[in-house]
């Protein structure tokens, strides 16, 4: 809770700090979300997961050609498994310096860190597990009028390391969008994460496509479909298919404060081959989004983020989908 309050204070004061320098421009988006998920592990049983998220995406323009993206995320989740509560807290911070070449092309570098804390209630006392991750790499793209396309390549690592050898993780992918008209646009992405764990080659590949449509009165609908292929080498090849449908409403026409409300439903089905378990995940999410400066009003707490190209790791896309 203390970290949540500190993050909220940063959201309030960051625009003022940025605009205090006349040469600096500031755009941003902040979303507060709540979600509830039911995971059905037929025939074993099911469990519930609930959580809250605070997400902030910003872009600070230092010159006409050079800007720095600063993103922050905080989520607090609770899983109820057979009467035992498991608390999962995730904090992420990213920085992305970008250079615009003036012809629509741009290039930059990214660095993202994540702090995952897992606390399991137990009759012998709580069990606490912490995992720190880092991702960094290069990206480049082109944006002109209705067209946007971006590709990236990078690497990830984490602590604690698995005993018996190191793990090499390579991330790469491409995302694109096209505005068919001012009210209708389509988007999609392909993400790939290759993992070399002590000589064992593992891979996750995510394919996703989506669209959104605005009715011109503040109301918009959006959705996406996706496939995640998980190749665990000798352990088998598993697939997960997902679908998200959502609706948002922009309240800026009713007052001076720009606020966007959104609600969505997601369903994910996992095929675990011959293990005899077919997990199904139903997720409901609500959110409040506020654009800062000239920032986007697109909600950040949405499962269409993978299709929109918000992630630079197939593992990150998988974690965020819950």
N, C-alpha and C positions, 0 to 999 in steps of 0.2 A: 504494500500500500504506500509506503514511503517513497519508493521509486516511482510509483504512478503519480504521486503528487508533484515530485520534482520534474517529471516529464511534462506534466500539465503546465507548470510554471514556465518551463522552457518554451512551450508552444505559445504562451501569451507574450513573452518578452522578446522572442526571436525577431518578429517583424519590426519591432521598434528599434532593435539594435542594428538591423540591416539597413533600414531606411534612414538612420541617423547619418550615414555616410552618403553624400549627395550622388557620388558616382556609382553607388551600389544599388542594384535592383533586387527585389525579392518576390518570388512566387512560391506558393506552397499549398498543400492540402493536408488536413488533419481529419481522421476518422476515429470515432469511438464505436465499437461493435460488441454485440452479445450473440452467442451462438449456443445451440443445444444439438447434440448428436446422439443417435442411438446406433450402436454397433451390434448387429445380430450375427453371432457365431454359430449358426445352426450346424449340427444339432447340440452343441455344447451349452448354449444359452446366449444371453446378451448383456450388455452393460451400457451405461449412459455417460456422456461426457458433456460438460458445460464450461463455458469460458467467456472472458471479456478481453478485448484487445484495444490498444491505443496505438495508432500508426500515424506517422508524420513524414511526408515527402516534401522536400524543399529544393529550390534551385536559386542560388545566389549568384547573380551576374556581376562580375568584377570589372569586365570591359565588354565591348560589343562582341568580342570573339571568344572570351574566356569566362567560364562559369564553373561553379562547384555545386554538385548535388549532395545534400546531407539528408539522410533518411534515418528514421528511428522507429523501432517497433517494440511493443511490450505486450505480452499475453499472459494471462493467468487462467489455468484450466484445472478442473477437478474431474477425475474419473471415479465412478462408483462401481467397484468390482466385488461382487459377493459380500457387500456390506463393508468393504475396506476402501477408504478414500485414498486416491493417488493424486497428489498435487503436482502439476507440470507447469513450470514458469519458464518463459522464453523471452530473452531480451536480445535485440539485434541493433547494430549501428553500422551504417554504411557511408562511405565518402566516395564521390565520383567526379574528379576534375575532367572537364570537357573543353575541347577547342573546336570552334566552328570555322570552317574554311571559307565561308561566304558564298558557296555555290550549292548549298543544301547538304553538303557532306560534313561529317564531324567525326572526331575520334577522341578517345579518352581511356582512362584507367579506372579500375574499381577496386575497392577494398571493403570487405564486409566481415564483421565479427558477430558471433552468436554465443550466448551464455544460456545453457539449458540446465535447469535445476529440477530434479525429480525427488519427491518425498513420498515414501510409502508408509502408511500407518500399519502397525503390526502389534501383536500382543506382547512382543518382546521389546517394544520401543520402535520409534520411527527409523526408517532407513533412508539416508540421503545420498543422492548420486548427482555429481556435477560433470557436465561435458562442455568444453569450450571448443568452438570451431572458428576457422578463418578461411576466407575465400578472397582471391585476388586475381586480376587478369587484365586483359585488353578488350576494348570493344570499339566498334566503328559502325557508322550508318549513314543513311541519306534520308532527308525529309524535305519535301517540296510539294506544296499544295495538298492534294488529298492522299499522297503516297508517303509511307514511312516504312523503312526496312532497317534492321540492325542485326549484326552478328557479333559474337563474342567468343573468347577462349580464355580459360584460366585454370587454376588449380585450387584445391581445398585440402586442409588438414585439420586435425583436432587433437585434443587432450582430454582424458588420458589416452595414451597409445595402447594398442592391443599387444599383449606379451607375445614374444616369438617372432617379431619382425615388424617392419614398418608398413604403412599403407600409403600408396600413391593414388591420388584422385585427380582426374582430369575432367573439366567441365567445358562444354562448348554447345553452341546452339544458334538459332536464327529466329527472328520474329518479324512480323510485318502487319501492316494495316492499310486499308483503303477506304476512303470516304466516298461512298457511292453518290451521296448528296448530303447537304448540310444536316439532315436528320437521320441518316442511315449509314452505318459503317460496319465493315467486317474486319476480323483480325485473326491471327493464328500464330503458332510457334511450334518449333521442334527443339527439344532439349535432350542432351545426352550427357550422362555421367559415367565414366569408365573408372573402375576401382581395381587396383592390383594389390591384393592383400596376401602377402607372403607367398606369391607365386600363383594364387588363385585369381582368375580374371572374372570380375563381376561387372554388370552393366545395368543401368536404368535409362530407358528412353521414353520420353513423354511427347505425345502428339496431341495438339489441342487446336480447336477452331471455334470462333464465336462471333457474335454480332450484337449490336444494340440499335434501337430505333426510338427516336424522340417524336412525340406527337405534337410538339410545338406549344403545348400549354403547361409545360413543367413536368409532365408525366412521360416516363420512358420505360421501355422494357428491354431486357438484355438476357443473354444466355450463352452457354458454351457446351461443347461435348469434347471428351478427351479419352485417350487411351494411354496407359502406362504399362510398358513391358519391362519386367524385372527378370533379368537373366542371372541366376545364381550359380551358374556353372554346373558342377556335378549334382547340386541339390535340386535342379530343375528350373523350368521357365514358367513364371507366373504372370498373369495379366490382370489389370484393373481398369474398368471402364467407368466413366463418370459423366454426369449430366447436371447442369445448373440452369435454373430459370429464376429470374429476378425482376423486380420492379423498383423504380426510384421516382421520387417526386421532389422537384425544386421549389422551395418555399420563398425564394427571393422575390417573386412577384407579389407576395402578400405583405412584405415589409422591407425594411432597409438592410436586415442582416441576411446574408446568403447562407441558407441551410438546406441540405439535401438529405431526405430520408430514404432508406432503402430496405427492402425485405427480399429474401431469396430462399429457395429450396434446392438442395443438392442431393443426389443419390449416386452412390458408388458401389459397384459390384466387383468383387475380387474372385478370380478363378485360381485356386491353389492346386490345380491338377488333380492328382489322385490321393490327396491327403484326406479327403472326405469332409472338409470344412469349406463352406462357401460364404465368406463374410459379406454382409450387406450393410452399408452405412447410410443413414438418413440424417441430413443436417439442415436445420433451420437457423437463419441468421437475420438479425436486425442491426441497423447502423445509422449513425448521424455523421454527416460529413460537412465540413466548413472549408471553402476555398479561402486562402490567404493571399492578399495582393491580387495578382492575375492568375492564380493557380487554378488547376482543374477541379471541377466539381464531381469527378468520377469517384465513387466510393472505393476505399482501399480495402475494406473488410469483405471482399468478394472472392468467391471461388473461380471467377473468370480471370483472375490475375495471371494464371499460367498462359492462357491463350493470348492475353494482352502483352506478354513479354516482360512481366514484372520480376521474374526470377532468373538467376544465372546459375542454377543448379537443379537437376532433376530431383535430388534429395530434398532440397528446400521446397520445391513445388509439392512434393509428396507430404511433407510435414505440415505445410500451410493449409492443405486441403481438409484437415480435420478441424 
